[in-house]
Every structure is written in structure tokens, then in C-alpha cells.
């Protein structure tokens, strides 16, 4: 993996990644010349026992611009720069101009009825390709493997800061899940605490590990493979399946088959297999529809708090919002009010639909 680090005119960092050497002379552009001076803050939710972040300036971020004003396309006219330089590279990562968390946030508001704190985290944008009409599902396996390496590199770099405790790469795809820019990209959020959802997962994993001496998710994946009804991809090193406990129609989990706590711990063979598993799932999603398939994909890994975390398993959870081919699933009273999800389609049914979709991972394969 080749890496080149640059600084934008407004002071934000841009890092380029490629499987091939990146040429010298590239300059980091920016649509903005002055720093944002972002200063988000946290407020404590006493009933839920969790932090909420506030960044009102995010209302001014770019929202679904026409293709000719795509800020994630490579700059073609220096007089009208985008976020991306023209040049030979594969993946770019840059500091979010409108972050929900910022390393140098300070002086949170006081005098409220709840505790507050600086939102001392970090937010990055990860651009998967220079092609604005591509999708993660259509990228070559070598690019997806590189992306897994990039996520590992970013986790190591950001998580190395003493106050960062959790790094979450994710992708939102489709206007149905709130995407504001359609160019293929994802984000990375780095938190000064372990957020409530992964914290609850980690607690379950830890309890299982203490009782059984093995990984909850690795054992669960083994049982899914043995059952076979919901498996979408399986080889020696990776597995993808619709979990028997899915809370969303077409929800799918992707993970290494053996214990692996984070992206940095992946072996080359695990990374290769994980790329094949992920692309298989995404192509199956695309094959179900006559339009782009929307989803939220979140990657969970070990906290960056200095602990060993042998209980933790790196894995992705993909949440498509559709209930059937024609109806959106919205979270309603029981989901939002009680936190209990109500499903009216069986995981076995949606898994069977996905299993019937034939995919081709590479041209000629």
C-alpha cells in the first residue's frame, strides 16, 4: 500500500492511498480557503445514559448537488476546486469540513440542565473511487482489499491518540438512508468513548468469552455455516450470512471466520476473503432491484483503549431499509419508543431471496 499525505488550504489533512506508487506533485485542493473552526460539543442524556453530539453548522453542508458541482470528483478547473486532486491514486481520506466530533473542540456550553463536554473526537470522509457513478459493489476486489487496509491504517493512526476509544468506519448508500453526496464514499467517526451500541455488543461478547473461552460471533458464524439456511458466502477465511436474529429485512453480517479483533489484525488471506464476501453481498443486494440498493454498513472492531479485547470480533453489519421490494421499513413506536424491533418477514425468507441472486465478482470470473 502506497500513501501520500497532503494539507488542504484550509488546514485539513488529505491522505491518498493506492496499490501503485502515487506520483509526486499532487496538490490538495479545497472549495474552502479558511478553516471551519468547528467546535461541536456533547450533552449527556441522563435517561439513556449516553452522550449526544451537537454541531449546528452541519446544516450548511453540501446537500445533493448536481453532478457538475460534485465536491468529491477530482478537480478539473483549478479556479473551482473540489475536495479531490486530479492524479493517479485509488482512495482518498480527508478531514470532514463539517464534523460532528473534532480533536480541538473546547468550551462546551454551561448552565444547562444536563452535563456537557467537548466533542473531542474526529470525523473523516473516505472516497472509494474517482468515478462518480460507480458503487462499492462494482469496484474490483483489489480496491476493496485496499479499502480494508485503509480502514486499518486510519484506525491505527486515529486510535493511537490517547483519548480516542473507538473508531467506526461506515457507509451510507442512497437517499433513503440520508445520503447527501452520491459519489461513492464512506465516513469514519472516532469517539472519545465507546458509543452505546458497540458498548452493548462488547458487554455481550465479554460475558460469552468469560463463560466459554471463545468468541461469540465466531461461534455464531460456525453455527450459521453448519445450518446453511441463511449463508450468502463462505470460504476458509470469511463468511457472510443473514443472522437468524436479523432486525431488518435483508440485514447481513460479514466477518472473518476465525478470531480477528480489528482491521489491523487481518492477514492477507483474511483480507482477500473478506473483500470477496463483502462484494458478494453487495452484488446480491444490487441484483434484487432495478435501482441502486440503499443500505447502511457499519464495521465494528475492538476499542482503541489499550485493552487486549480477545472477546471482540471484527465484523460488518449491513442494514437495508426495505421491508419488501416496494415498501420502506421505517422505525416506529416499538423500535424507537421501546428499542424492541418488530419484524414481519423471516430472515430465512430474505436469505433465500439473496441466495438466488447469482453474482460475478470479476469480469470473466
Secondary structure as GFF3:
##gff-version 3
##sequence-region A 1 365
A	DSSP	beta_strand	2	7	.	.	.	ID=ss1
A	DSSP	beta_strand	13	18	.	.	.	ID=ss2
A	DSSP	beta_strand	41	45	.	.	.	ID=ss3
A	DSSP	beta_strand	50	54	.	.	.	ID=ss4
A	DSSP	three_ten_helix	56	60	.	.	.	ID=ss5
A	DSSP	three_ten_helix	67	69	.	.	.	ID=ss6
A	DSSP	three_ten_helix	78	80	.	.	.	ID=ss7
A	DSSP	beta_strand	91	95	.	.	.	ID=ss8
A	DSSP	beta_strand	116	118	.	.	.	ID=ss9
A	DSSP	beta_strand	122	127	.	.	.	ID=ss10
A	DSSP	three_ten_helix	136	138	.	.	.	ID=ss11
A	DSSP	alpha_helix	141	159	.	.	.	ID=ss12
A	DSSP	beta_strand	166	173	.	.	.	ID=ss13
A	DSSP	three_ten_helix	175	177	.	.	.	ID=ss14
A	DSSP	beta_strand	185	191	.	.	.	ID=ss15
A	DSSP	alpha_helix	196	212	.	.	.	ID=ss16
A	DSSP	alpha_helix	216	227	.	.	.	ID=ss17
A	DSSP	beta_strand	231	234	.	.	.	ID=ss18
A	DSSP	beta_strand	238	241	.	.	.	ID=ss19
A	DSSP	beta_strand	252	256	.	.	.	ID=ss20
A	DSSP	three_ten_helix	263	265	.	.	.	ID=ss21
A	DSSP	alpha_helix	268	287	.	.	.	ID=ss22
A	DSSP	beta_strand	295	300	.	.	.	ID=ss23
A	DSSP	beta_strand	315	319	.	.	.	ID=ss24
A	DSSP	pi_helix	333	338	.	.	.	ID=ss25
A	DSSP	alpha_helix	347	355	.	.	.	ID=ss26
###
